[in-house]
Amino acid sequence: MSDVTPVVKELITRKTVEDARMAIIRQLEAAGGKIIKSDEAYIECDFGSLLLSRIIGEFWVPRNMLPKKAEIHLEPMEKNGTKVKILIRDTHKYGIMLGYVKKYENALQDVADSVLSAIK
């Protein structure tokens, strides 16, 4: 069984926590994400469909529909700005992903890049 390497990013933005949070949420929703939890310091968002991946198969399902989760922590800085920590991981639960690991890793990177573009 092959493991998909999660994407971990950290960035400091000049935006306030609230401005960064709203920009990230808009970007996640525009990318097809479903916000599971959102508060001042944390955003959790699900993407894709495990069921669709199972029925159609990982080979045929588009990258944006692969099951994955984004967890984003927002921390105010002492001097203006916000530290943003991003973790994007796959939520594929069963089966062997041999041959699909790179596709999943690219899908995770797509989400991370999307979030980063919203707060730069």
N, C-alpha and C positions, 0 to 999 in steps of 0.2 A: 504494500500500500504506500503510495507516495503522499507526502505532505505538501500542502501549499504554504508558502512562506507569506505571512501577513505583511502588510505594508504599514510601517510606522514612520510618521513624520512629525517634526516639531518646527514651529515657525513663530516668530514674534511679529505682530502686525501693529501698526499705529492706530488702528481702529479701537474704539471702546469695546468692552465685552458685549454690550447690547448690540452695537452696530455689527460686530463680527458674527455674533449669534444669528442675527436676522439675515445677513448676507449668506451665511452657510446654509441656513434652513431653506432659503429661496433656491439656492443652487442644488441642494439635495432633492428638493421636490421637483425642480425642473429636470433633473436627471432620472426621474422615475422612482425616487425613494419614498418610503413610507416612514414618517417620523413616529417612533415608538415612545420616546421620552424626550422632553426638552425642558430644561430649567436654566437658571442663570449660569451654571458652570458645566453643564453636560448636555450633550445631544446624542441620542441613539437612533439609528435609522436602518431599516432593512431594505434590501434591493433584491430584485429577481424573484424567481419562483423555483423552489425545490421540486414541487409537483411537476411543473412543466419540464424541468430538466430530466426528471425521471421518465416521463411519458415520451417525450420527443427524443431525449438523449443529449448528453453534453456535446456531442460532436455537431449536432444540427442546431441547437439552441444558440441564439446570438449572445455575445459576451455580456451585454447589458442585462440579460435575463438570467444569468447564472446567480445562484443564491449567495448573498454576501451581506455583511453587516458593517456599518460604520459607527465607531464610538469616538466622540470628539469631546475633549476637555478644554475648557476656557478658564484661564487664570489671569486676573488683572495684574499688571505690572506696577511697581512702585511709581515709576515715572511713566505717565501716559502709555497706553498700548495694552496689548493682550497677548499672552503666550497661549498658543493653540497647539494641542497635542492630538494627533490623529492616529487612530488604529483602524485599519480596514482588514477584515478577515473573511474567509469563506465560511459558509454555514452548511456546506455539503456534509451530510451526516453518515451516509452509508455507501458501501461499495468501494471499488478500487478506481482510483483516478489516474491510473497509469495512462499516459498519452494526453491527458487533459490538464496537467499541472501548469504548463506555461500559459494556456488559455485562461485559466483561473487567475494566475498571477497578473496577467495583463489586464484582466477585468478589475482586479483590486486596484491596480495602479491608475486605471482610468478614473475611478471614483476619487482617489487621493488627489490626482491632478485637478479634477473638477472642484474639489473643496479648496485647494490651494489657490486656484484662479479667482475664487470669490473673495478672498481676503487679502490679496497682494495689493 
